Amino acid sequence: MSTSFLGHLPVQRIGFGAMQLAGPGVFGPPTDPAGARAVLRRAVEHGVDHIDTAQFYGPDVVNDLIREALHPYPEGLRLATKVGARRDHEGAWLPAGDPADLTAQVEQNLRSLRVERLDLVNLRRFEGDRPGTPEPALEDQLGALVELRAQGKIDVLGVSAVRAETVRVAVETAGVGAVQNPYSLLDRRDADVLDVCRHYGLSYVPSFPLGSAFGGGGPNHLAADEYVAAVAGKHGASPAQVALAWLLAQYDRLLLIPGTSSLRHLEENLAAGEIALDQDDLAALEKVSPVLPSH
């Protein structure tokens, strides 16, 4: 796999998103914990050195699986997490972004992952997917995380689920190095944020890289699209691999974290890095109709 940077940290361009290792709805334990740990180990065996997680995946479940499967961690493995949200007893996603909450969540991640410093911490806000949700001032949130970075508990700061202007403010006031927002061949609404990342040289990590299943998107829709099917046939690849290869072609600091609980899908996702799309392929894929998630 080719390499790029997570902030200033060198990583392979295809990592692993651990969210799907929790139970249905990213809530509770998986039905096969041993299988989940096997997927993590296989990912690292294949050269994955960037794993994305969060304490609120489960909650607690995914960080525990990562620690159980991989600690002591291989040298160079980068662990990225998010703060700013929590789950209730029914699994709902709720804001938890007060500065004191953010500090407590960073400490939780340090303990559960059993590390002294987190390679990347993303501030998860709700402006991107739930506009109008009351949130603390961005400057106060970033200030708390900058203090933790000064204490050596965080290496790189990032922001997640944010608008373009928030990225600009976060770069200029807190020196953030990465953005994680929804973006895919099926949902390209974040193009303006991607342009901001290009301008500042930030890492961009698309969540839902195959599109969101909400509203009818996702792998099934990719498989049914005539343009995706044609490019996939040309390269002897799956539609999902084509969609991942399209993302890699958009920006040299774009990093993928496709998630799965399947060993077969893991290996398929990693192989997407071997697909070289030409200009004809990219022109054809620009004709793919968007499928936007419903909220």
C-alpha positions as CSV (number, residue, x, y, z in Angstrom):
1,M,0.0,0.0,0.0
2,S,1.1,3.6,-0.6
3,T,1.8,5.9,2.3
4,S,0.6,9.3,3.3
5,F,0.2,11.2,6.6
6,L,-2.2,11.4,9.5
7,G,-1.4,14.9,10.5
8,H,2.4,14.7,10.6
9,L,2.4,10.9,11.3
10,P,3.3,8.6,8.3
11,V,0.7,5.9,7.7
12,Q,-0.5,3.6,5.0
13,R,-3.3,5.1,3.0
14,I,-5.8,2.3,3.9
15,G,-6.4,1.8,7.5
16,F,-9.2,0.2,9.5
17,G,-12.4,1.7,11.0
18,A,-13.3,-0.4,14.0
19,M,-16.8,0.9,14.5
20,Q,-18.5,-2.1,13.0
21,L,-16.9,-4.5,15.5
22,A,-19.5,-3.5,18.1
23,G,-23.0,-5.0,18.1
24,P,-25.9,-3.9,15.8
25,G,-26.2,-0.1,15.8
26,V,-22.7,0.2,17.2
27,F,-24.2,-0.7,20.5
28,G,-23.3,-3.6,22.8
29,P,-20.9,-6.4,22.2
30,P,-20.5,-8.3,19.0
31,T,-22.0,-11.8,18.6
32,D,-18.5,-13.1,17.9
33,P,-15.8,-11.3,20.0
34,A,-13.1,-13.8,19.0
35,G,-13.9,-13.1,15.3
36,A,-13.7,-9.4,15.9
37,R,-10.3,-9.7,17.5
38,A,-9.2,-11.9,14.6
39,V,-10.1,-9.2,12.1
40,L,-8.0,-6.7,14.0
41,R,-5.0,-9.0,14.1
42,R,-5.3,-9.8,10.4
43,A,-5.5,-6.1,9.6
44,V,-2.2,-5.4,11.4
45,E,-0.7,-8.5,9.7
46,H,-1.5,-7.0,6.4
47,G,0.3,-3.8,7.2
48,V,-2.6,-1.6,8.5
49,D,-1.0,1.0,10.8
50,H,-4.0,3.3,11.4
51,I,-7.0,2.1,13.4
52,D,-10.0,4.5,14.0
53,T,-12.1,4.0,17.2
54,A,-14.0,5.8,19.9
55,Q,-14.9,5.1,23.5
56,F,-18.6,5.6,22.6
57,Y,-18.5,2.7,20.1
58,G,-20.3,0.1,22.2
59,P,-19.8,2.1,24.4
60,D,-16.4,0.8,25.7
61,V,-16.7,-2.4,23.6
62,V,-14.5,-1.5,20.6
63,N,-11.6,0.0,22.6
64,D,-11.6,-3.1,24.8
65,L,-11.5,-5.4,21.7
66,I,-8.5,-3.4,20.3
67,R,-6.6,-3.6,23.5
68,E,-7.3,-7.3,24.0
69,A,-6.3,-8.1,20.4
70,L,-3.3,-5.9,19.9
71,H,-1.7,-4.7,23.1
72,P,1.2,-4.4,23.4
73,Y,0.8,-2.5,20.2
74,P,3.2,-2.9,17.2
75,E,5.6,-0.1,16.7
76,G,4.2,2.5,14.4
77,L,0.5,1.6,14.9
78,R,-1.5,4.8,15.1
79,L,-4.7,4.8,17.2
80,A,-7.2,7.5,16.4
81,T,-10.3,8.2,18.5
82,K,-13.1,10.7,18.8
83,V,-14.5,12.7,21.7
84,G,-17.6,14.9,22.0
85,A,-20.5,12.3,22.1
86,R,-22.0,9.7,24.4
87,R,-24.6,7.0,24.3
88,D,-27.7,6.6,26.4
89,H,-29.1,3.3,27.7
90,E,-31.0,2.8,24.4
91,G,-28.0,3.5,22.2
92,A,-29.0,7.0,21.1
93,W,-26.1,9.3,20.1
94,L,-26.0,12.4,22.3
95,P,-23.7,15.4,22.4
96,A,-21.1,15.5,25.3
97,G,-18.8,18.3,24.2
98,D,-18.4,20.4,27.3
99,P,-14.6,21.0,27.9
100,A,-14.8,18.9,31.1
101,D,-16.5,16.1,29.2
102,L,-13.8,16.2,26.5
103,T,-11.0,15.9,29.1
104,A,-12.8,13.0,30.8
105,Q,-13.3,11.2,27.5
106,V,-9.6,11.6,26.5
107,E,-8.7,10.1,29.9
108,Q,-11.1,7.2,29.3
109,N,-9.6,6.5,25.9
110,L,-6.1,6.5,27.4
111,R,-7.1,4.0,30.1
112,S,-9.1,1.6,27.9
113,L,-6.5,1.5,25.1
114,R,-3.7,1.4,27.6
115,V,-1.6,4.1,26.1
116,E,0.1,7.2,27.4
117,R,-0.6,9.3,24.4
118,L,-3.3,9.1,21.7
119,D,-2.0,9.6,18.1
120,L,-5.1,11.5,17.0
121,V,-8.2,12.8,18.8
122,N,-11.0,14.1,16.7
123,L,-13.4,16.6,18.2
124,R,-16.8,15.2,17.1
125,R,-19.3,18.0,16.6
126,F,-23.0,17.8,15.5
127,E,-23.1,20.8,13.1
128,G,-22.5,18.6,10.1
129,D,-25.2,16.0,10.6
130,R,-27.6,17.5,13.2
131,P,-27.6,21.3,12.6
132,G,-29.1,23.2,15.4
133,T,-28.0,20.9,18.1
134,P,-26.8,23.0,21.1
135,E,-23.1,22.8,21.4
136,P,-20.4,24.5,23.5
137,A,-18.3,27.2,21.8
138,L,-15.8,25.7,19.4
139,E,-13.0,27.8,20.9
140,D,-13.7,26.4,24.4
141,Q,-13.7,22.8,23.1
142,L,-10.5,23.2,21.1
143,G,-8.9,25.0,24.1
144,A,-9.4,21.9,26.3
145,L,-7.9,19.6,23.7
146,V,-5.0,21.9,23.1
147,E,-4.2,21.8,26.8
148,L,-4.2,18.0,26.7
149,R,-1.9,18.1,23.7
150,A,0.4,20.4,25.7
151,Q,0.4,17.8,28.4
152,G,1.6,15.1,26.0
153,K,-1.7,13.1,26.0
154,I,-2.6,13.9,22.4
155,D,-0.3,14.1,19.4
156,V,-2.6,15.3,16.5
157,L,-5.9,17.1,16.9
158,G,-8.7,16.7,14.3
159,V,-12.3,17.7,13.8
160,S,-15.2,15.5,12.7
161,A,-18.7,16.1,11.3
162,V,-18.0,19.8,10.7
163,R,-18.5,22.5,8.1
164,A,-15.8,24.2,6.1
165,E,-15.6,27.3,8.2
166,T,-15.2,25.3,11.4
167,V,-12.2,23.6,9.8
168,R,-10.6,27.0,9.0
169,V,-11.1,28.2,12.5
170,A,-9.7,25.0,14.0
171,V,-6.6,25.1,11.8
172,E,-5.9,28.7,12.6
173,T,-6.6,28.6,16.3
174,A,-5.6,25.1,17.3
175,G,-3.4,23.8,14.6
176,V,-5.6,20.8,13.8
177,G,-4.1,18.3,11.3
178,A,-7.0,16.1,10.2
179,V,-10.7,16.1,9.3
180,Q,-13.1,13.2,9.3
181,N,-16.4,13.8,7.6
182,P,-18.8,11.7,5.5
183,Y,-17.7,11.6,1.9
184,S,-18.0,9.0,-0.8
185,L,-18.7,8.4,-4.5
186,L,-22.4,8.4,-3.6
187,D,-22.3,11.5,-1.3
188,R,-20.0,14.3,-2.4
189,R,-21.6,17.1,-0.4
190,D,-18.3,17.6,1.5
191,A,-16.4,18.7,-1.5
192,D,-15.9,22.2,0.0
193,V,-14.4,20.8,3.1
194,L,-12.1,18.6,1.0
195,D,-11.0,21.8,-0.8
196,V,-10.1,23.4,2.6
197,C,-8.1,20.3,3.5
198,R,-6.2,20.6,0.2
199,H,-5.5,24.3,0.9
200,Y,-4.0,23.7,4.3
201,G,-2.5,20.3,3.6
202,L,-4.7,18.5,6.1
203,S,-5.3,14.8,6.3
204,Y,-8.9,14.0,5.2
205,V,-10.5,10.7,6.4
206,P,-13.9,10.0,4.9
207,S,-16.4,8.3,7.1
208,F,-19.0,6.1,5.3
209,P,-16.5,5.7,2.3
210,L,-19.0,3.4,0.5
211,G,-21.9,5.7,1.2
212,S,-24.4,5.4,4.0
213,A,-27.0,2.7,4.2
214,F,-29.5,5.3,5.5
215,G,-31.6,6.3,2.5
216,G,-30.7,3.4,0.3
217,G,-27.0,4.0,-0.4
218,G,-24.1,1.8,0.5
219,P,-22.6,-1.2,-1.2
220,N,-25.8,-2.5,-2.7
221,H,-26.4,0.8,-4.5
222,L,-22.8,0.8,-5.8
223,A,-23.3,-2.7,-7.2
224,A,-26.4,-1.6,-9.1
225,D,-24.8,1.5,-10.7
226,E,-24.0,1.1,-14.4
227,Y,-20.9,3.3,-14.3
228,V,-19.4,1.6,-11.3
229,A,-20.2,-1.8,-12.8
230,A,-18.4,-0.9,-16.0
231,V,-15.3,0.3,-14.3
232,A,-15.3,-2.7,-11.9
233,G,-15.6,-5.1,-14.9
234,K,-12.7,-3.4,-16.6
235,H,-10.4,-3.8,-13.6
236,G,-11.7,-7.2,-12.4
237,A,-12.6,-5.5,-9.1
238,S,-15.7,-5.3,-7.0
239,P,-17.9,-2.2,-7.0
240,A,-16.8,-1.4,-3.4
241,Q,-13.1,-1.6,-4.4
242,V,-13.8,0.8,-7.3
243,A,-15.5,3.3,-4.9
244,L,-12.5,3.1,-2.5
245,A,-10.1,3.6,-5.3
246,W,-12.0,6.6,-6.5
247,L,-11.6,8.2,-3.1
248,L,-7.8,7.6,-3.1
249,A,-7.6,9.3,-6.5
250,Q,-9.2,12.5,-5.1
251,Y,-6.3,13.8,-2.8
252,D,-2.9,12.4,-1.8
253,R,-3.6,13.1,1.9
254,L,-6.9,11.3,1.8
255,L,-6.8,8.2,4.1
256,L,-9.4,5.4,4.1
257,I,-10.7,3.6,7.2
258,P,-13.2,1.1,5.7
259,G,-14.7,-1.0,8.5
260,T,-15.9,-4.6,8.5
261,S,-16.2,-7.5,10.9
262,S,-15.5,-10.0,8.0
263,L,-12.0,-11.2,7.2
264,R,-13.0,-11.6,3.5
265,H,-14.2,-8.0,3.3
266,L,-11.1,-6.8,5.1
267,E,-8.8,-8.3,2.5
268,E,-11.1,-7.0,-0.3
269,N,-10.9,-3.4,1.1
270,L,-7.1,-3.5,1.5
271,A,-6.7,-4.7,-2.1
272,A,-8.5,-1.6,-3.4
273,G,-5.2,0.2,-3.0
274,E,-3.8,-1.8,-5.9
275,I,-6.4,-0.4,-8.4
276,A,-5.1,2.4,-10.6
277,L,-8.0,4.3,-12.1
278,D,-7.3,6.2,-15.3
279,Q,-8.9,9.4,-16.6
280,D,-11.6,7.5,-18.5
281,D,-12.5,5.7,-15.3
282,L,-12.7,8.9,-13.3
283,A,-14.8,10.6,-16.0
284,A,-17.2,7.7,-16.0
285,L,-17.5,7.7,-12.2
286,E,-18.3,11.4,-12.2
287,K,-21.6,10.3,-13.8
288,V,-22.7,8.2,-10.8
289,S,-25.9,9.6,-9.3
290,P,-25.7,10.6,-5.6
291,V,-27.7,8.8,-3.0
292,L,-27.9,11.0,0.1
293,P,-28.6,9.7,3.6
294,S,-31.9,10.6,5.3
295,H,-31.8,11.8,8.9
